[in-house]
Amino acid sequence: MAPKALALLALAVLGGCAIPLRGGENPPALGRKTVTQKIMPDTLVAFDGTRCTPTSGKFRKTTLKTDAWCIWIVPPRAGTPYAPR
């Protein structure tokens, strides 16, 4: 990786900002967020309502009101085919 690209990636990671992974209205984004809820068996919920599905080990180790690095997504709205049931 080029030094300039590596520096930009380090700046984004250390800054705690989110890096969008794909386009769209609410793209999944890699970032660090405060976890406010854990839904068994494997879902973390952040303060802003976004959700993440980490590995089982990371899910077990994550405690409420702490920050977690994850790929956060906005859950689909109710009434859409992919909405949680």
Summary of the structure (lengths in Angstrom):
residues: 85
radius of gyration: 14.4
end to end distance: 42.4
largest distance: 46.4
contacts: 182
relative contact order: 0.18
helix: 22%
strand: 31%
